[in-house]
Amino acid sequence: MHDLSDPIISLNGLGPKAQEKLNAIGIYQLEHLLFHLPSRYQNKTRFTALDAAQVGNEILVELTIDRVEELATRQRQLLCYLSDDENRTLLLRFFHFNQHQKQQLTRGDLIQCFGEVKIGRDGLEIHHPEYRLISKGQPTLIEKTLSPIYPLTAGIHQPQMRKWINAALEALEKTVLIDNFHPTKRGKEILATNSMPTLKQALHTLHHPKVDDNIDQIANFRHISQQRLIIEELCAQQLSLLRLKSERKNKICNIFKISHTLANQLLGNLGFALTNAQQRSIDDINTDLGSNHPMLRLLQGDVGSGKTIVAVFTCLQAVENGFQTAVMAPTEILAHQHLHGFSDYLEPLGIRTALLTGSQNAAERRTQLALVKSGEAQVVIGTHALFQEAVEFEKLGLVIIDEQHKFGVHQRLSLAQKAHNTPHQLVMTATPIPRSLTMSAYADLDSSIIDELPPGRSPIQTIALASNKKDKVLEKIRQVCTEGNQVYWVCTLIEESEALRAESAINTHQYLQENLPELSVVLIHGKMNKQEKNEIMTRFSAGKIHILVATTVIEVGVNVPNASLMVIENAERLGLAQLHQLRGRVGRGFDASICILMYQPPLSNNAIERLDILRQTNDGFRIANKDLELRGPGEILGTQQTGVANMKIANIVRDGYLLKQVNYYAAEFLQLNENEQQALINRWITDDKAQYANT
């Protein structure tokens, strides 16, 4: 007798190769097979009369074989003609067959077959049906419940998967399954029995639903059995993150004594007042820094909302407490931007900064490493180079990570390991994250949102324009540059690619030079070396370049208040979040700004929807919600947060309406003993469980 905790290799007919393939999709134990749910169902519970058959539907029929013939065309075919009692006919067509199969199909025999109805030259056909020769004693195709069709991986076939899952369902019958929603040993039930099915009931319903189960609800993931599992999976996800948060809060950290000496000096130097949202975020951060557990706070702020100055105020607390800060950026351009931005605020206060990037020459790197190791550099800004082995801090106490979704958790940890005790961490993003995703993907982080822009900013007007209207754009560029402002022209590719129908930056640069000879037009792209890029950005910032033709290297970090017009070519090819980030490079000064989204007609419905939402709003959270709806969580979270994107049944976009319940139950589950919590997590989160592979 099998137990649900048994490794899958214990099943008959499941060898090491199949084990490896199933492990790759998160199936290690029999219990994991239970949660590999059908993608659809076939109805083999009743026969369909031929006069009721509809083209495109799958049907089960029981008919008589009239004749069988082999068609000697370029591709050999076996044709089996069937009829019913009313002389209505159906043709079975086989493109792959052998002689034994042909000989088995005998005139006058009764045959049951199942497949999709197609229309052929002579009437109804089914190609390569599943069939049974009833006259020859083969078992019926009739099933008592709907037949599940499972998602497969290469080398695994439907009958095998069904057999293994049915073995797991048999084991389920003989096992007392830990059911946190219906605990057997506690008086208090987390879910009332009459409101939700038990785990066993839900699993049986979803693997083998009866004909009278609401199949429309199941198809739309609104069936109560699915809701039961969706809530549990989202709870498991949240529970694993809340446990991480709880573990972190038990770690020893450096308690900062909050001081306002340097902060007040900086406020006096700023020349502008902080917004209420910025001040609220700084207060949240200071509360964390002054507590006896390490901070891990997510700072969300829309493009241009002023996250950098909040990060600078955070650095001041580390400096006043004798600690260094590491500021990690995903690109060299952004690292250099931060160096200039942070230095402008910190140097007047006597605070020394250092820079570490991958492209520094040996001499530069030695100098900067020495400043970091001695502690002379109190704020260290850099790219991935920060967490390399050669980097030693004198006393690292605070880590700030910008555009955090570009970094993996392991990269964050390797930087944190260079600190004295557990460092405080502030992770920032200019990609607003919908609340449903924050709750699910970042439940281990505390969160602050800068939800207002600094005063005086003009809203950006966004226009969509077909690519054959370039002459209108040239007129607008002339007008903008005559008024003393500057222009970004963004291309999605560096070199020409007919396949993607994208204008190349090189061709665009040449086109603008030819058509606007009176203006300075310069090209910048990711393949240029660091020195070239920095030189161009310095000239653009100083107003010496009218039009900067760029690839998306300017997506984050570039701050030129004088730039008031942005043109984005092939805008239909970019995601909403990326378009919003790019658009945020203008509108940073006091002049009215425009963003022109150029597209190649005709547009798909999805592309029309994306461009429309950008024309309607500058609100990053509305845009992020639409991006989540159109493209899913992976696009917003980046490749590092795969857990939310790769759930077994739950879908953040579709199931957002259940999140209130999820929050309630997740908090309840935190009160359970550790073994029960871990059982729930192991059931749903099977990544990196290599320990099951060889047991």
Beta strands, then each sheet from edge to edge (+ up, - down):
strand 1: 40-42
strand 2: 58-71
strand 3: 77-83
strand 4: 89-94
strand 5: 110-120
strand 6: 123-127
strand 7: 130-133
strand 8: 147-149
strand 9: 296-301
strand 10: 324-328
strand 11: 353-356
strand 12: 379-382
strand 13: 396-402
strand 14: 424-429
strand 15: 446-450
strand 16: 460-466
strand 17: 486-490
strand 18: 521-524
strand 19: 547-550
strand 20: 563-568
strand 21: 593-599
sheet 1: 1+ 8-
sheet 2: 7+ 5- 2+ 3- 4+ 6+
sheet 3: 11+ 12+ 10+ 13+ 14+ 9+ 15+
sheet 4: 16+ 21+ 20+ 17+ 19+ 18+
end
